[in-house]
Amino acid sequence: MTTRKRPSEQLPFLDLRIGGLHLTVQRVPYSVLALISGVGGSLGGVIWLGR
């Protein structure tokens, strides 16, 4: 017999377990992703065009 999860139970976006470290991210951090992509794009442009 299969069990069904309730709709309120949502799987985490990221569940990372390494040794004693257990990191769970429930929802996508869009502001952090936007910041990282902006900084990464700027650094990539400086490196690419600075040659």
N, C-alpha and C positions, 0 to 999 in steps of 0.2 A: 504494500500500500504506500502510495506517495504522500508526502506531507506538503501542504501548501503554506507559503509564508504569507503573513498578513501584509496588505499594501503599505502599511506604515513602516514596516521593516525594510530599510533601503540598504543595499550593499555599499560599503565604503568605496570611495574613489580610488584610494591607495591604501594597502595594508602591507607594511614592510616589517619583517621580523628577521633580525640578524642577531644571533646569540641572545643576549639579555635585552637587546633593544627592540621595542615594539612601538612602531609609529603607525598611526591610523589617521588618514585624512578623509573626512566625511564628504566634503563637496569640493569642487574645483575652485582653487583660489585664482580667479581671473585677474585680479589686480596684481598679484605677484607674478603671474605669467606674463602680463603686459609689461611690467617693469623689467623683467629679465630679458624679454625679447627686444625691448627698446634699447637697453644697455648693450646687449649682444650685437644688435644691428649696428649701433653706433661704433662699437669697437671693431667690428668686422669691416665697416666702411673705412675707418681710419687706417687699419692695417692694409686693406686691399688698395686704397688710393694713395697710401703713403710710400709706396714702393718707388 
